[in-house]
Amino acid sequence: MSPTTANHSAVPAHGHVTFLGAGPGDPGLLTLRAVEALAGADVLIAEPDVLDVVRAHARAGVAVLDANAPTAAPRSLSGAPEPAADRASTAVGGPVLRDTANLVMEAARGGKRVVRAVPGDPGLDTYAAGEMLACAAGGVPFEVVPGVAAAVGVPAYAGVPLRDERGTDVRFVDARTASERCWSEVGASDGTVVVSATLETVAAAAGELVAAGRKPDTPLTVTVGGTTTRQRTWSATLGTIAQTLKQSKVLPSPDGGRSVIAVVGECSAAAQRDQLSWFESKPLFGWRVLVPRTKEQAASLSDQLRGYGAVPHEVPTIAVEPPRTPQQMERAVKGLVTGRYEWIAFTSVNAVKAVREKFEEYGLDARAFAGIKVAAVGEQTAAALIAFGVKPDLVPSGEQSAAGLLEDWPPYDPVFDPIDRVFLPRADIATETLVAGLIELGWEVDDVTAYRTVRASPPPADTREAIKGGGFDAVLFTSSSTVRNLVGIAGKPHNVTVIACIGPATAKTAEEHGLRVDVMAPEPSVHKLAAALADFGAARRDAAVEAGEYVTRPSERRPGARRRRAAP
C-alpha cells in the first residue's frame, strides 16, 4: 500500500476536526473556506452565540453540540435529538476545557468530520490551542480555518483605523488576563492600544492605562455588539469614559460579561470617526422591519433591507392553496401543449410555481413552452421562470405591475400572430386590470385560477406582542390584502411603528384600519418601497444629529422603551 493510500484510509478511522474562526458576529465575515468546511461537517460544536453565526451554512441533519454543555445530546438542525448511536459521549465533571476537548475527539471517532467553531480567530481563542493539543495527543488529525478577530474586525465596523500613514505601533491587550507588567508596557508606548474587555471593566482598564503613564485626555472608543446590528460605539477619553458610559444609561448584563473592544489612541479621535463610521450610520441601522411575506418571497427584499442596516423579520400573511376545481387549470395546461395559446402571462412567483407543479404532475418540463411567448410581471417572477428553465420574452421596461406589463404588451396583429389567445394563470383574488387591458389590445384571454390565497395562520405569540406593543420599527405593506391579513392574524401595529405602503390603494386600506401612513413608494415596486423607507430613516437620522440628539429607533420612543433600550 502506498503512503498516500495509507494516509487516506487513516482519515475515516480517526475522523477529522476543523477548528474554525466564526469572526466577531457578522455572518457575512465567514471565509469561503469556513463555509466549505461547514457544508461538509457531520458534527458542529460551538457556543450558542457562535452557532447563530455558523449553523445556516451547515447541511441538514448535522449533529449540533453546545460547547457550553458538552454532556448534552446533540440535536440536528431541525431540533430533533440524534439517534443514541450517533451521540458523542464525554466524561462528566471536571474543567470545561477537558470536557470540550473530549467532546471534540469523541465526536471525531468513527470517521466523523467535526467542525469546532469558536468566536473570532482560533489563534486568539482562550481554549482552542488546548483542544488542538488534546487532538494531537489523541491522534485525531485537525486543521485550522482562520477567522476575522474581534480586535481587528470590530474597529473596522466602528470606523476606527488602527494605523495611520505614519505606521503607528499597535498593541493588543486582553484586560481579563493582562498582568501589571503588560499594562506598564502599553502605558509607556504612544501607539494604538486595542483592549478586549467587558462593558463593566473597560473603565477600570482605562484607569490602568492612565496609571501606567497614558494621558487622561487620550482619545478612545468603546464598541459593544461589534459587527452586528446591535453595535453601538461611544467616543470619549481615558479620563471621561466612566462618566460617558454612566450617562448613556446602558444596563450591565446579568453575568457582567458583555464583551467590548476599546481602541485607545489618536486614530480613535471622535472627529475622525464621524467621517469613517460607515456601519452605524446606515439609514435603517438596527431597525426591526416587519415584512409580511414568506422567506422565499421576501428573499431579495430582505437582502436589500439588510444592506440598509435593518433586521428584516418575515411574517407570511397569505397562504397559497390549490384551486377548488382543478379542471380549468388542467385544460389550460393541455391547451398550452397542443398549441392553443400565443402567449402565457405570469403575474406572480406563485403562478409560476402552480404551473410548474402541474407540469411535473404530467411529466412535462420547460420544453413545453417551445413556440409560446412568455411574459413576466416583474424581476422576481422572471427570476422564478429562469430557475424553471424559461427565459421570458417580455418583462415591463418601466413599472413592474399589470399596468406596466400592458404598456409594453403588443396589440394583436392577425398577420404576425397566428393565434389570438393568452393563457393567464392567476390567483383567485386577482384584479381585472390585465384582463381588460389585453382584451382592449385585441387578445382573447383564458383567465384561469391557478391557486387560491387564504389568510395565513397567526405568527408566534412573541411576534404578535412585538407588533402590537411597538417592538417593530417599521412595517412594509405591499398590498391591501397584507394590511387586512396582518391586522386579522396579529393585531394592529403600535402607533410608534413606521408604516410604509407600496401605493395609494394600500395606503387607503391602512388608513381605514386606523394606521398612520408615513412612507409611500414613488412607484409600485417592493424595492422602491424599501428605498423610500431608507430615505425616511436617513432624513430622521440627519434631523436627530442636527439637533444634537442621540439617534434612536422608532421602537425606542414608545412608553417604557427607555429602560429596555439599554441592552443594544
Secondary structure as the mmCIF struct_conf table of DSSP 4:
data_model
#
loop_
_struct_conf.conf_type_id
_struct_conf.id
_struct_conf.beg_label_comp_id
_struct_conf.beg_label_asym_id
_struct_conf.beg_label_seq_id
_struct_conf.end_label_comp_id
_struct_conf.end_label_asym_id
_struct_conf.end_label_seq_id
HELX_RH_AL_P HELX_RH_AL_P1 PRO A 3 HIS A 14
STRN STRN1 HIS A 16 GLY A 21
STRN STRN2 GLY A 23 GLY A 23
BEND BEND1 PRO A 24 GLY A 25
HELX_RH_3T_P HELX_RH_3T_P1 PRO A 27 LEU A 29
HELX_RH_AL_P HELX_RH_AL_P2 LEU A 32 ALA A 39
TURN_TY1_P TURN_TY1_P1 GLY A 40 GLY A 40
BEND BEND2 ASP A 42 ASP A 42
STRN STRN3 VAL A 43 ALA A 46
HELX_RH_AL_P HELX_RH_AL_P3 PRO A 48 VAL A 54
HELX_RH_3T_P HELX_RH_3T_P2 ARG A 55 HIS A 57
BEND BEND3 ALA A 58 ALA A 58
HELX_LH_PP_P HELX_LH_PP_P1 ARG A 59 ARG A 59
TURN_TY1_P TURN_TY1_P2 ALA A 60 GLY A 61
STRN STRN4 ALA A 63 ASP A 66
TURN_TY1_P TURN_TY1_P3 ALA A 67 ASN A 68
BEND BEND4 ALA A 69 ALA A 69
TURN_TY1_P TURN_TY1_P4 PRO A 70 THR A 71
BEND BEND5 ALA A 72 ALA A 72
HELX_LH_PP_P HELX_LH_PP_P2 ALA A 73 PRO A 74
STRN STRN5 ARG A 75 ARG A 75
TURN_TY1_P TURN_TY1_P5 LEU A 77 SER A 78
BEND BEND6 GLY A 79 GLY A 79
HELX_LH_PP_P HELX_LH_PP_P3 ALA A 80 ALA A 80
STRN STRN6 PRO A 81 PRO A 81
HELX_LH_PP_P HELX_LH_PP_P4 GLU A 82 PRO A 83
HELX_RH_3T_P HELX_RH_3T_P3 ALA A 84 ASP A 86
HELX_LH_PP_P HELX_LH_PP_P5 ARG A 87 SER A 89
BEND BEND7 VAL A 92 GLY A 94
HELX_RH_AL_P HELX_RH_AL_P4 VAL A 96 ALA A 108
HELX_RH_3T_P HELX_RH_3T_P4 ARG A 109 GLY A 111
STRN STRN7 ARG A 113 VAL A 118
BEND BEND8 PRO A 119 PRO A 119
STRN STRN8 GLY A 120 GLY A 120
HELX_RH_3T_P HELX_RH_3T_P5 PRO A 122 LEU A 124
TURN_TY1_P TURN_TY1_P6 THR A 126 TYR A 127
HELX_RH_AL_P HELX_RH_AL_P5 ALA A 128 ALA A 137
TURN_TY1_P TURN_TY1_P7 GLY A 138 GLY A 139
STRN STRN9 PHE A 142 VAL A 145
HELX_RH_AL_P HELX_RH_AL_P6 ALA A 150 ALA A 158
TURN_TY1_P TURN_TY1_P8 GLY A 159 GLY A 159
BEND BEND9 LEU A 162 LEU A 162
TURN_TY1_P TURN_TY1_P9 GLU A 165 ARG A 166
STRN STRN10 VAL A 170 ASP A 174
TURN_TY1_P TURN_TY1_P10 ALA A 175 THR A 177
HELX_RH_AL_P HELX_RH_AL_P7 GLU A 180 ALA A 188
BEND BEND10 GLY A 191 GLY A 191
STRN STRN11 THR A 192 THR A 198
TURN_TY1_P TURN_TY1_P11 LEU A 199 THR A 201
HELX_RH_AL_P HELX_RH_AL_P8 VAL A 202 ALA A 211
TURN_TY1_P TURN_TY1_P12 ALA A 212 GLY A 213
TURN_TY1_P TURN_TY1_P13 PRO A 216 ASP A 217
STRN STRN12 PRO A 219 VAL A 224
BEND BEND11 GLY A 225 GLY A 225
TURN_TY1_P TURN_TY1_P14 GLY A 226 THR A 227
BEND BEND12 THR A 228 THR A 228
TURN_TY1_P TURN_TY1_P15 THR A 229 ARG A 230
STRN STRN13 ARG A 232 THR A 237
TURN_TY1_P TURN_TY1_P16 LEU A 238 THR A 240
HELX_RH_AL_P HELX_RH_AL_P9 ILE A 241 SER A 248
TURN_TY1_P TURN_TY1_P17 LYS A 249 LYS A 249
HELX_LH_PP_P HELX_LH_PP_P6 VAL A 250 SER A 253
TURN_TY1_P TURN_TY1_P18 PRO A 254 ASP A 255
BEND BEND13 GLY A 256 GLY A 256
STRN STRN14 SER A 259 VAL A 264
BEND BEND14 GLY A 265 GLY A 265
HELX_RH_3T_P HELX_RH_3T_P6 GLU A 266 SER A 268
HELX_RH_AL_P HELX_RH_AL_P10 ALA A 270 LEU A 276
BEND BEND15 PHE A 279 PHE A 279
TURN_TY1_P TURN_TY1_P19 GLU A 280 SER A 281
BEND BEND16 LYS A 282 LYS A 282
TURN_TY1_P TURN_TY1_P20 PRO A 283 GLY A 286
STRN STRN15 ARG A 288 VAL A 291
BEND BEND17 ARG A 293 ARG A 293
TURN_TY1_P TURN_TY1_P21 LYS A 295 ALA A 298
HELX_RH_AL_P HELX_RH_AL_P11 ALA A 299 GLY A 307
TURN_TY1_P TURN_TY1_P22 TYR A 308 GLY A 309
STRN STRN16 VAL A 311 GLU A 314
STRN STRN17 ILE A 318 GLU A 321
BEND BEND18 ARG A 324 ARG A 324
TURN_TY1_P TURN_TY1_P23 PRO A 326 PRO A 326
HELX_RH_AL_P HELX_RH_AL_P12 GLN A 327 THR A 338
TURN_TY1_P TURN_TY1_P24 GLY A 339 GLY A 339
BEND BEND19 GLU A 342 GLU A 342
STRN STRN18 TRP A 343 PHE A 346
BEND BEND20 SER A 348 SER A 348
HELX_RH_AL_P HELX_RH_AL_P13 VAL A 349 TYR A 362
TURN_TY1_P TURN_TY1_P25 GLY A 363 GLY A 363
HELX_RH_3T_P HELX_RH_3T_P7 ALA A 366 PHE A 369
TURN_TY1_P TURN_TY1_P26 ALA A 370 GLY A 371
STRN STRN19 LYS A 373 ALA A 376
BEND BEND21 VAL A 377 GLY A 378
HELX_RH_AL_P HELX_RH_AL_P14 GLU A 379 PHE A 388
TURN_TY1_P TURN_TY1_P27 GLY A 389 GLY A 389
BEND BEND22 ASP A 393 ASP A 393
STRN STRN20 LEU A 394 LEU A 394
BEND BEND23 SER A 397 GLY A 398
BEND BEND24 GLN A 400 SER A 401
HELX_RH_AL_P HELX_RH_AL_P15 ALA A 402 ASP A 408
HELX_LH_PP_P HELX_LH_PP_P7 TRP A 409 TYR A 412
TURN_TY1_P TURN_TY1_P28 PRO A 414 PHE A 416
BEND BEND25 PRO A 418 PRO A 418
STRN STRN21 ARG A 421 ALA A 427
TURN_TY1_P TURN_TY1_P29 ASP A 428 ILE A 429
BEND BEND26 GLU A 432 GLU A 432
HELX_RH_AL_P HELX_RH_AL_P16 THR A 433 GLU A 440
TURN_TY1_P TURN_TY1_P30 LEU A 441 GLY A 442
STRN STRN22 GLU A 444 ARG A 455
HELX_LH_PP_P HELX_LH_PP_P8 ALA A 456 PRO A 460
HELX_RH_AL_P HELX_RH_AL_P17 ALA A 461 GLY A 469
TURN_TY1_P TURN_TY1_P31 GLY A 470 GLY A 470
BEND BEND27 ASP A 473 ASP A 473
STRN STRN23 ALA A 474 PHE A 477
BEND BEND28 SER A 479 SER A 479
HELX_RH_AL_P HELX_RH_AL_P18 SER A 480 ALA A 490
HELX_LH_PP_P HELX_LH_PP_P9 LYS A 492 HIS A 494
TURN_TY1_P TURN_TY1_P32 ASN A 495 VAL A 496
BEND BEND29 THR A 497 THR A 497
STRN STRN24 VAL A 498 CYS A 501
BEND BEND30 ILE A 502 GLY A 503
HELX_RH_AL_P HELX_RH_AL_P19 PRO A 504 GLU A 512
TURN_TY1_P TURN_TY1_P33 HIS A 513 GLY A 514
HELX_LH_PP_P HELX_LH_PP_P10 LEU A 515 VAL A 517
STRN STRN25 VAL A 519 MET A 520
BEND BEND31 PRO A 522 PRO A 524
HELX_RH_AL_P HELX_RH_AL_P20 VAL A 526 GLU A 546
TURN_TY1_P TURN_TY1_P34 ALA A 547 GLY A 548
HELX_LH_PP_P HELX_LH_PP_P11 GLU A 549 VAL A 551
HELX_RH_3T_P HELX_RH_3T_P8 PRO A 554 ARG A 557
BEND BEND32 ARG A 558 ARG A 558
TURN_TY1_P TURN_TY1_P35 PRO A 559 GLY A 560
HELX_RH_AL_P HELX_RH_AL_P21 ALA A 561 ARG A 564
TURN_TY1_P TURN_TY1_P36 ARG A 565 ALA A 566
#
